[in-house]
Amino acid sequence: MNDTVAIDQTSQAPGAQEMLLGLRQSIDNIDAALIYMLAERFRHTQAVGELKARHNMPPADPAREARQVARLRELAEAARLDPDFAEKFLAFIIKEVIRHHEAIARKSTGPGTV
């Protein structure tokens, strides 16, 4: 029996479509929560970038990043999430945060600043 036939038969099971819709609604809710959490995180990292720029601190902090990677890998393991995925996700976020911090630093030291 191929997968297509199995999927077609499953979709005909009583209540399967309703279950699928319910699961997808939960996924949509989680996605929305993730977006709002990321927005909140970036508001805080923006403030960090502004503070660093005001005090001539470097945009990146490799020691902090290493601690965060180790911490999030442990959290991922505890949550039964692939730690490699969690690390890649964090690396993507950190790269974006550093990009923002560099832009803030350039802006604060650009023409017209005192």
SERO-4910 file (N, C-alpha, C, O; in steps of 0.05 Angstrom, whole numbers):
BEGIN
 pado doro    nc1    nc2    nc3   cac1   cac2   cac3    cc1    cc2    cc3    oc1    oc2    oc3
  Met    A     17    -23      0      0      0      0     18     25      0     36     26     16
  Asn    A     13     44    -18     30     68    -19     19     89      0     -3     87     10
  Asp    A     36    110      5     29    131     25      4    146     16    -12    154     33
  Thr    A      1    151    -10    -22    166    -19    -48    153    -12    -67    166     -3
  Val    A    -49    127    -16    -74    112     -9    -78    114     21   -101    118     30
  Ala    A    -57    111     37    -60    112     66    -70    140     75    -87    142     93
  Ile    A    -59    160     63    -68    188     69    -97    192     62   -112    203     77
  Asp    A   -105    182     38   -132    185     29   -151    171     48   -172    182     55
  Gln    A   -144    147     57   -161    132     75   -162    146    102   -184    146    115
  Thr    A   -140    156    112   -139    170    137   -157    195    137   -171    200    156
  Ser    A   -157    209    114   -172    234    113   -202    228    113   -218    245    119
  Gln    A   -210    203    108   -238    196    108   -247    185    136   -271    180    140
  Ala    A   -228    182    154   -234    172    181   -252    192    195   -248    216    193
  Pro    A   -272    182    209   -290    201    224   -275    219    243   -260    209    259
  Gly    A   -279    244    241   -267    263    259   -239    271    252   -228    290    264
  Ala    A   -226    259    232   -198    265    226   -195    293    216   -176    307    224
  Gln    A   -213    302    199   -211    330    189   -214    350    212   -199    370    212
  Glu    A   -232    345    231   -235    363    253   -210    363    271   -202    384    281
  Met    A   -199    339    275   -174    337    291   -152    353    277   -136    367    290
  Leu    A   -150    349    251   -129    363    235   -132    393    238   -113    408    242
  Leu    A   -156    403    235   -162    432    238   -154    442    266   -143    463    269
  Gly    A   -161    426    286   -154    434    314   -124    435    318   -114    453    331
  Leu    A   -110    415    308    -81    415    311    -68    438    296    -50    451    306
  Arg    A    -78    444    272    -68    466    257    -74    493    271    -57    511    270
  Gln    A    -97    495    283   -103    520    298    -83    523    321    -74    546    327
  Ser    A    -77    501    335    -57    503    357    -30    511    346    -16    528    358
  Ile    A    -22    500    323      3    508    311      3    537    304     23    552    308
  Asp    A    -19    547    292    -21    575    285    -19    593    310     -6    614    309
  Asn    A    -31    585    332    -29    600    357      0    601    367      9    621    376
  Ile    A     13    578    366     41    577    375     59    594    357     76    609    367
  Asp    A     54    594    331     69    611    312     65    640    319     84    656    320
  Ala    A     40    648    325     35    676    333     50    683    359     62    704    361
  Ala    A     50    665    378     64    670    403     94    673    398    107    690    410
  Leu    A    105    656    381    133    658    374    140    685    363    160    697    370
  Ile    A    123    695    344    128    721    332    128    743    353    146    760    353
  Tyr    A    108    742    370    107    763    391    130    761    411    141    781    420
  Met    A    139    737    417    162    733    435    188    743    421    204    756    434
  Leu    A    191    737    396    214    747    381    214    778    380    235    790    384
  Ala    A    191    789    376    189    819    375    197    830    402    212    850    403
  Glu    A    188    818    423    195    828    450    225    824    455    238    842    466
  Arg    A    236    802    446    265    797    450    281    818    435    300    829    445
  Phe    A    272    824    410    287    844    394    284    872    405    302    889    402
  Arg    A    262    878    418    260    905    431    281    907    453    293    928    456
  His    A    285    886    468    306    886    489    334    887    477    351    901    487
  Thr    A    339    871    456    366    871    445    371    898    431    394    906    429
  Gln    A    350    911    421    354    938    410    364    957    432    381    973    427
  Ala    A    352    955    455    360    972    478    389    966    486    404    984    493
  Val    A    396    940    485    424    933    490    442    945    470    464    956    477
  Gly    A    435    945    445    451    956    423    455    986    427    477    997    423
  Glu    A    433   1000    435    435   1029    441    454   1035    464    470   1053    463
  Leu    A    452   1019    485    469   1022    508    498   1017    501    516   1032    508
  Lys    A    503    996    485    530    990    477    541   1013    460    565   1021    463
  Ala    A    525   1024    442    534   1045    425    541   1070    441    561   1083    436
  Arg    A    525   1077    461    530   1100    478    556   1098    493    569   1118    499
  His    A    563   1073    500    587   1069    517    610   1056    501    629   1046    513
  Asn    A    608   1058    475    630   1048    457    637   1019    463    661   1012    463
  Met    A    617   1003    468    622    974    473    619    960    446    603    968    429
  Pro    A    633    937    442    631    923    417    603    911    413    590    903    432
  Pro    A    594    910    387    568    899    381    565    869    389    543    860    397
  Ala    A    586    854    387    585    825    393    599    820    420    617    834    428
  Asp    A    589    799    433    601    790    458    604    760    456    587    745    466
  Pro    A    627    751    445    630    722    440    628    705    465    618    682    464
  Ala    A    637    715    488    635    699    513    606    695    521    598    673    528
  Arg    A    590    716    519    561    714    525    548    695    506    531    679    514
  Glu    A    555    698    480    543    681    460    548    651    466    531    634    463
  Ala    A    573    645    474    580    617    480    565    607    504    555    584    504
  Arg    A    561    624    524    545    616    547    516    611    539    503    592    549
  Gln    A    506    628    522    478    626    513    474    600    497    454    586    500
  Val    A    493    594    480    491    569    464    490    545    483    473    527    480
  Ala    A    509    544    502    509    522    521    483    520    537    472    498    540
  Arg    A    474    543    546    449    544    561    425    534    545    409    518    554
  Leu    A    423    544    520    400    536    504    402    507    494    381    495    490
  Arg    A    426    497    491    428    469    484    417    452    507    404    432    502
  Glu    A    424    459    532    414    445    555    384    447    557    370    427    562
  Leu    A    373    471    552    344    474    552    331    457    531    310    445    535
  Ala    A    343    457    507    332    441    485    331    411    493    311    398    488
  Glu    A    353    402    504    353    373    512    331    368    533    318    347    531
  Ala    A    328    386    552    307    382    573    279    382    561    261    368    570
  Ala    A    276    398    539    250    400    526    246    379    504    226    379    491
  Arg    A    266    362    501    266    342    480    264    354    452    249    345    435
  Leu    A    279    376    448    282    389    423    311    384    414    329    384    430
  Asp    A    315    380    389    342    375    378    360    399    385    356    421    376
  Pro    A    381    394    402    399    416    410    413    429    386    419    453    387
  Asp    A    419    413    365    432    425    341    413    445    328    421    466    319
  Phe    A    387    438    327    368    457    315    366    482    333    366    504    322
  Ala    A    365    478    359    364    501    377    388    519    374    386    544    374
  Glu    A    411    507    371    436    523    367    435    538    340    443    562    340
  Lys    A    426    526    319    424    539    293    404    562    295    409    584    284
  Phe    A    382    558    308    362    578    311    373    602    327    369    625    319
  Leu    A    387    597    349    400    618    364    421    633    348    423    657    350
  Ala    A    437    618    333    457    630    316    445    650    296    456    672    291
  Phe    A    422    642    285    408    660    266    399    686    281    402    708    270
  Ile    A    388    683    304    379    706    320    403    723    328    402    748    325
  Ile    A    424    711    338    448    727    346    459    742    322    467    765    325
  Lys    A    461    729    299    471    743    275    454    768    269    465    789    262
  Glu    A    428    766    271    411    789    266    414    810    288    414    834    281
  Val    A    417    802    313    421    821    335    447    837    330    447    861    333
  Ile    A    468    823    323    494    836    319    492    855    295    503    877    296
  Arg    A    478    847    275    473    865    252    459    891    261    467    913    253
  His    A    439    888    278    425    912    289    444    929    306    444    953    303
  His    A    460    915    323    478    930    340    499    945    324    506    968    330
  Glu    A    509    933    302    528    947    285    515    971    272    528    992    269
  Ala    A    491    968    263    477    991    250    472   1013    270    476   1037    263
  Ile    A    465   1006    295    461   1027    316    488   1041    321    488   1065    324
  Ala    A    509   1026    323    536   1037    328    544   1056    305    554   1078    310
  Arg    A    539   1048    280    546   1065    257    530   1091    258    540   1113    253
  Lys    A    505   1088    265    487   1111    266    495   1131    288    494   1155    284
  Ser    A    504   1120    311    512   1137    333    539   1151    329    545   1171    342
  Thr    A    555   1139    311    582   1151    306    583   1164    278    604   1172    269
  Gly    A    560   1165    265    559   1176    238    561   1207    238    565   1219    258
  Pro    A    559   1218    214    561   1248    211    540   1262    228    517   1253    230
  Gly    A    548   1283    240    530   1299    256    529   1291    285    515   1304    301
  Thr    A    543   1270    293    543   1262    321    565   1277    335    585   1285    323
  Val    A    562   1280    361    582   1295    376    598   1276    393    616   1285    408
***
